[in-house]
Amino acid sequence: MFRLFLFDIFKNRTMSKINRGVLYLLLVVLIAAALYVVGYYFMANSIVDLRSLPTSFLIAVIVYILAQLIKRYIQKKLPWYNWMYYLGLIAVIVPLPLFSVQGNWVFSVTRYGSLFLLIPPLVELIVLIKKKSVAK
């Protein structure tokens, strides 16, 4: 009986370490993909750059979405800031259907809206680091 109790404690501790490691890896992937998207939008100079997105950009967005879905599966509870990335995804989609856009408002929406892709993983990384330092 006592052995089973110790085994359960060790098993849960190992799984939480694995989950924490996967979570850190996913956060790094999310931050890298978000930095690529934000960097692309901040370097875009013309409306054509916003409409004809390169394949690497689209892959970064797909990787970001998949990492978010995997992270949702791993985590038990989702904090409120985890839903902010939907605003970033909307900012990525906004320039695509707008064919006759005039003005710089589209650049502002895409540049500053894509920052919402970066905010949730950064906040979550800071929260995890603080939890780890408090636990020690």
trRosetta pair geometry for C-beta under 8 A, 3 or more apart (Angstrom, degrees):
i j d omega theta_ij theta_ji phi_ij phi_ji
1 4 5.9 -54 -154 32 29 111
1 5 6.7 31 149 -19 62 105
2 5 5.5 -52 -152 33 36 116
2 6 6.5 33 152 -15 67 103
3 6 5.8 -55 -150 39 33 108
3 7 6.2 35 152 -21 66 108
4 7 5.5 -54 -145 37 32 114
4 8 6.3 35 155 -21 65 103
5 8 5.9 -53 -150 33 29 111
5 9 6.7 28 152 -17 62 104
6 9 5.7 -53 -150 35 34 111
6 10 6.3 30 154 -15 67 107
7 10 5.8 -56 -145 41 31 109
7 11 6.0 33 155 -22 66 109
8 11 5.6 -53 -140 37 29 113
8 12 6.3 26 160 -16 64 107
9 12 6.1 -59 -149 39 27 106
9 13 6.2 25 155 -18 64 110
10 13 5.7 -57 -146 38 30 111
10 14 6.2 29 156 -19 66 107
11 14 5.9 -56 -147 36 28 110
11 15 6.4 25 156 -16 63 108
12 15 5.8 -55 -144 39 31 110
12 16 6.3 29 157 -19 65 106
13 16 5.9 -55 -147 37 29 108
13 17 6.5 30 153 -19 63 105
14 17 5.7 -55 -150 35 32 110
14 18 6.4 31 152 -18 66 104
15 18 5.6 -51 -146 37 34 111
15 19 6.1 34 154 -17 66 106
16 19 5.5 -50 -142 40 34 112
16 20 6.1 37 154 -22 65 106
17 20 5.6 -52 -143 37 30 112
17 21 6.3 33 154 -20 63 105
18 21 5.7 -54 -149 36 31 111
18 22 6.3 28 154 -16 65 106
19 22 5.7 -54 -145 39 31 109
19 23 6.1 35 153 -23 65 107
19 74 5.5 159 -151 -172 96 109
20 23 5.5 -52 -146 36 31 115
20 24 6.5 34 153 -19 64 101
20 128 7.5 152 -152 -159 93 123
21 24 5.8 -50 -149 34 32 110
21 25 6.4 31 152 -17 64 106
22 25 5.6 -55 -149 38 33 113
22 26 6.2 34 152 -19 66 106
22 70 7.9 -111 162 147 115 115
22 74 6.0 -159 100 -115 125 155
23 26 5.7 -52 -145 37 31 111
23 27 6.4 33 154 -21 64 104
23 71 6.7 91 -127 -130 74 90
23 74 6.1 -164 -75 118 90 146
23 75 7.3 89 -107 -66 122 93
23 128 6.9 178 122 -107 125 152
24 27 5.7 -54 -148 35 31 112
24 28 6.6 32 153 -19 64 103
24 125 7.8 88 -129 -121 67 87
24 128 7.1 -166 -84 130 82 156
25 28 5.8 -53 -152 34 32 111
25 29 6.5 31 150 -17 65 105
26 29 5.5 -54 -148 38 35 112
26 30 6.1 37 153 -21 67 105
26 67 4.9 157 -157 -168 89 99
26 70 6.1 -153 -110 92 135 112
26 71 4.8 164 143 -75 153 102
26 74 7.6 -176 -5 22 156 148
27 30 5.5 -50 -144 37 32 113
27 31 6.2 32 156 -18 65 105
27 71 7.8 97 -61 -105 66 136
27 121 4.9 155 -150 -163 75 101
27 124 6.1 -144 -111 95 123 111
27 125 4.9 143 169 -76 144 98
27 128 7.5 -133 -37 19 163 148
28 31 5.9 -54 -145 37 29 109
28 32 6.3 29 155 -18 64 107
29 32 5.9 -56 -146 38 28 110
29 33 6.3 24 158 -15 65 109
29 63 6.6 -117 172 156 110 110
29 64 7.9 -176 135 -97 87 50
29 67 4.8 -168 102 -105 122 149
30 33 6.0 -58 -145 40 27 107
30 34 6.1 24 158 -17 64 111
30 64 6.1 90 -130 -136 65 77
30 67 5.1 -159 -68 114 84 141
30 68 7.0 97 -106 -64 120 75
30 71 7.5 0 -51 -36 136 148
30 117 8.0 -154 179 168 86 82
30 120 7.7 -73 158 90 142 94
30 121 3.9 173 106 -80 127 150
31 34 5.8 -57 -143 41 28 110
31 35 6.2 31 157 -22 64 107
31 118 6.8 66 -134 -140 64 77
31 121 4.9 -144 -61 112 78 137
31 122 6.6 101 -105 -67 110 74
31 125 7.2 7 -54 -34 134 146
32 35 5.8 -53 -146 35 28 111
32 36 6.6 30 154 -20 62 104
33 36 5.7 -53 -153 33 32 113
33 37 6.5 29 152 -16 65 106
33 60 4.5 163 -149 -173 84 84
33 61 7.3 154 176 -75 116 25
33 63 5.1 -161 -95 89 140 107
33 64 4.1 -166 121 -68 145 95
33 67 7.1 172 11 17 145 141
33 117 7.6 -99 109 161 87 127
34 37 5.7 -55 -147 38 34 110
34 38 6.1 30 156 -15 68 109
34 64 6.5 109 -59 -116 71 131
34 88 7.4 -27 -129 -174 103 159
34 114 7.6 160 -163 165 76 85
34 117 4.0 -176 -125 123 102 101
34 118 4.1 158 146 -80 135 69
34 121 6.6 -174 -1 29 145 129
35 38 5.8 -54 -139 42 30 108
35 39 5.9 33 159 -21 64 110
35 118 6.7 87 -66 -104 59 118
36 39 5.8 -57 -144 39 25 112
36 40 6.4 28 156 -22 62 105
36 56 7.6 -109 176 142 136 99
36 57 7.2 -167 139 -114 106 60
36 60 4.6 -121 89 -135 137 157
37 40 5.8 -53 -150 32 28 111
37 41 6.6 20 156 -12 63 107
37 57 6.8 104 -106 -153 70 85
37 60 5.7 -172 -55 118 88 129
37 61 6.5 93 -90 -75 128 82
37 64 7.3 -18 -25 -38 138 153
37 88 7.7 86 112 174 146 115
37 92 6.7 -46 -163 -94 130 119
37 114 5.3 -150 130 -166 104 125
37 117 5.8 8 71 68 141 161
38 41 6.0 -61 -150 40 30 106
38 42 6.2 24 156 -15 66 110
38 111 7.7 76 -154 -156 70 56
38 114 4.9 173 -94 120 67 115
38 115 6.1 75 -114 -84 124 57
38 117 6.9 -157 -49 61 97 113
38 118 5.9 -3 -40 -38 144 131
39 42 5.9 -60 -143 40 29 106
39 43 6.2 17 161 -10 65 112
40 43 6.1 -69 -149 43 26 103
40 44 6.4 42 152 -42 65 99
40 53 8.0 62 154 -141 147 90
40 54 7.9 -138 -135 31 138 107
40 57 5.5 85 -113 -107 174 118
41 44 5.5 -36 -146 8 36 119
41 50 7.6 56 -125 -105 80 88
41 107 7.9 153 178 -155 89 63
41 110 4.7 -152 -147 138 128 102
41 111 4.9 -177 136 -93 113 57
41 114 5.0 148 16 11 155 155
42 111 5.6 93 -84 -133 67 104
44 49 3.8 177 -146 114 96 134
44 50 5.6 94 171 -60 153 76
44 107 7.1 -160 91 -124 107 93
44 110 7.4 -20 50 105 145 142
45 49 6.2 91 41 -4 55 148
46 49 5.1 113 61 -3 70 97
46 50 7.7 -137 105 1 48 86
47 50 5.5 -55 -158 36 44 113
47 51 6.4 31 150 -13 73 109
47 95 7.3 -164 -157 -162 77 123
47 101 5.9 175 -135 69 137 113
47 106 6.8 54 -118 80 93 147
48 51 5.9 -64 -143 43 34 103
48 52 5.7 -7 173 17 74 110
49 52 7.1 -61 -117 55 20 80
50 53 7.8 -9 -179 -67 27 85
50 95 4.0 -59 152 145 119 164
50 106 6.3 107 146 142 174 121
50 107 7.5 -121 -63 -88 140 64
50 110 6.0 -139 -129 -42 119 168
51 95 6.0 -118 -72 139 66 104
51 96 6.4 128 -131 -117 66 46
51 99 7.9 75 -117 -110 146 57
53 57 4.6 -112 179 83 102 137
53 58 5.8 117 117 -51 120 90
54 57 4.8 103 61 1 76 103
54 58 7.4 -146 100 -1 44 86
55 58 5.7 -57 -150 39 37 110
55 59 6.2 39 152 -20 69 105
56 59 5.6 -51 -145 37 33 113
56 60 6.4 39 152 -23 64 103
57 60 5.7 -53 -152 32 31 113
57 61 6.7 28 151 -17 64 103
58 61 5.7 -51 -149 35 35 111
58 62 6.4 34 152 -17 66 105
59 62 5.7 -55 -146 39 33 110
59 63 6.1 35 154 -19 67 106
60 63 5.8 -52 -144 38 29 111
60 64 6.3 36 152 -24 62 105
61 64 5.5 -51 -149 33 31 116
61 65 6.5 30 154 -17 64 104
61 89 7.7 114 -159 -121 108 82
61 92 6.1 138 -115 -177 135 162
62 65 5.8 -53 -149 36 33 109
62 66 6.3 30 154 -16 66 108
63 66 5.8 -56 -144 41 31 110
63 67 6.1 32 156 -20 65 107
64 67 5.9 -56 -147 37 27 110
64 68 6.5 28 153 -19 62 106
64 85 7.7 -161 160 -172 114 134
64 117 6.5 -13 -166 -161 152 120
65 68 5.7 -54 -151 35 32 113
65 69 6.5 31 152 -19 65 105
65 89 7.5 75 -85 -102 104 130
66 69 5.6 -53 -148 36 34 112
66 70 6.4 32 154 -17 66 105
67 70 5.8 -52 -145 39 32 110
67 71 6.1 35 154 -21 65 107
68 71 5.6 -54 -145 37 30 113
68 72 6.4 35 153 -23 63 104
68 85 6.3 -144 -104 84 146 159
69 72 5.6 -51 -151 32 31 115
69 73 6.7 32 151 -19 62 103
70 73 5.6 -54 -154 33 35 113
70 74 6.5 30 151 -17 67 107
71 74 5.8 -56 -147 37 34 110
71 75 6.1 18 162 -8 69 111
72 75 6.4 -59 -134 44 26 99
72 78 6.6 -1 -125 -83 83 123
72 82 8.0 135 -89 163 87 138
75 78 6.2 105 106 -79 131 64
78 82 4.7 -109 -175 61 96 149
78 83 7.4 87 145 -47 124 86
79 82 5.2 115 64 -16 70 103
79 124 7.2 172 38 -94 134 94
79 127 7.6 126 -33 -3 166 177
80 83 6.6 -54 -175 21 46 107
81 84 5.5 -24 -169 -5 59 121
81 119 6.9 -114 -177 132 111 100
81 120 5.2 168 139 -114 88 77
81 123 5.0 -45 127 85 158 155
81 124 7.3 -166 89 -52 117 84
82 85 7.3 -32 177 3 47 105
82 120 5.3 101 -116 -154 39 130
82 124 7.1 59 -84 -66 90 128
83 86 6.0 -20 175 4 68 114
83 120 7.9 158 31 -94 24 138
84 87 5.7 -37 -175 22 61 114
84 88 7.3 60 135 -14 72 99
84 116 5.1 -131 154 -166 93 98
84 119 5.6 -51 109 82 145 121
84 120 5.1 174 56 -56 103 105
85 88 5.1 -46 -158 35 54 118
85 89 6.4 57 145 -21 74 98
85 116 6.2 165 -112 137 33 85
85 117 5.5 67 -139 -116 87 52
85 119 7.9 -164 -74 58 68 83
85 120 5.1 -68 -45 14 99 142
86 89 5.5 -50 -148 36 37 112
86 90 6.4 43 151 -21 65 101
86 116 7.9 -56 61 136 40 131
87 90 5.6 -50 -150 34 33 114
87 91 6.5 36 150 -21 63 103
87 113 6.1 -130 151 -158 85 86
87 116 4.0 -53 85 139 105 171
88 91 5.5 -52 -150 34 34 113
88 92 6.7 37 150 -21 64 101
88 113 6.1 156 -115 150 44 71
88 114 5.4 74 -150 -138 90 37
88 115 7.1 -142 -100 65 105 29
88 116 3.7 -156 -52 82 88 87
88 117 3.4 162 174 -49 159 76
88 118 7.6 144 -102 0 148 59
89 92 5.5 -49 -152 31 37 114
89 93 6.5 28 153 -14 66 108
89 117 7.3 109 -49 -83 60 101
90 93 5.8 -63 -148 41 33 106
90 94 6.3 53 153 -46 67 96
90 113 6.7 -96 85 -180 82 133
91 94 5.8 -30 -143 3 32 120
91 109 5.7 -166 -135 153 88 77
91 110 5.4 144 169 -119 93 41
91 112 7.6 -139 -132 81 149 52
91 113 2.4 169 -95 117 142 127
91 114 5.1 -138 105 -53 133 59
91 116 6.8 131 2 33 133 113
92 110 7.2 88 -96 -136 35 88
92 113 7.8 -145 -30 112 52 112
92 114 6.4 88 -66 -97 81 95
92 117 7.8 56 -41 -52 118 134
93 96 5.7 -58 -166 19 52 121
93 97 7.8 18 162 -4 81 96
94 98 7.0 4 157 -7 66 124
94 106 6.9 -172 122 -141 112 83
94 109 5.4 -72 93 128 162 136
94 110 6.6 -146 61 -72 115 82
94 113 7.2 65 3 63 138 166
95 98 5.7 -78 -148 44 42 109
95 101 7.1 -58 -138 -18 80 162
95 106 5.2 92 -97 -173 101 120
95 109 7.7 160 -51 82 89 116
95 110 5.9 -10 -25 -64 124 130
98 101 4.5 56 141 -58 118 113
98 106 6.6 -154 83 -102 149 134
101 106 5.1 33 170 -37 151 144
103 106 7.2 121 89 -1 77 85
104 107 4.9 -43 -169 35 75 117
104 108 6.3 77 135 -22 83 98
105 108 5.5 -53 -151 37 39 113
105 109 6.2 40 152 -21 70 104
106 109 5.7 -51 -145 36 33 111
106 110 6.3 24 159 -11 66 108
107 110 6.1 -60 -143 43 28 103
107 111 5.8 22 162 -15 66 114
108 111 6.1 -58 -136 41 24 105
108 112 5.9 -6 177 10 64 115
109 112 7.0 -68 -132 51 16 88
109 113 5.1 11 172 -14 59 130
110 113 6.0 -53 -116 46 17 108
110 114 5.9 22 172 -25 58 111
111 114 6.4 -61 -153 28 17 107
111 115 7.6 26 146 -28 53 98
112 115 5.6 -34 -164 10 43 120
113 116 6.0 -36 -176 11 50 113
114 117 5.5 -27 -174 12 61 115
114 118 7.6 54 138 -11 68 99
115 118 5.4 -56 -161 37 51 112
115 119 6.4 59 145 -35 76 99
116 119 5.6 -37 -136 20 41 118
116 120 7.7 40 174 -16 62 95
117 120 7.8 -64 -170 27 25 98
118 121 6.9 -74 -161 45 38 97
118 122 6.0 29 156 -17 75 120
119 122 6.0 -70 -148 41 27 109
119 123 6.1 23 164 -18 68 111
120 123 5.9 -58 -143 38 28 108
120 124 6.1 23 162 -15 65 111
121 124 5.6 -57 -142 42 33 110
121 125 6.1 38 157 -24 67 105
122 125 5.7 -52 -147 34 29 112
122 126 6.5 29 155 -17 63 105
123 126 5.8 -56 -152 37 31 111
123 127 6.3 32 151 -20 66 107
124 127 5.5 -51 -144 37 34 113
124 128 6.3 34 156 -18 66 105
125 128 5.8 -55 -146 37 30 109
125 129 6.3 29 156 -18 64 106
126 129 5.9 -56 -147 37 30 110
126 130 6.3 28 155 -17 64 107
127 130 5.8 -57 -148 38 29 110
127 131 6.3 31 153 -20 64 106
128 131 5.6 -51 -145 35 32 112
128 132 6.3 32 156 -20 64 106
129 132 5.7 -55 -149 36 31 112
129 133 6.4 26 155 -15 65 107
130 133 5.9 -57 -145 39 32 106
130 134 6.2 31 156 -19 66 108
131 134 5.8 -58 -146 38 30 110
131 135 6.2 31 155 -23 65 109
132 135 5.7 -53 -146 33 30 113
132 136 6.9 30 155 -22 62 101
133 136 6.0 -49 -152 28 35 110
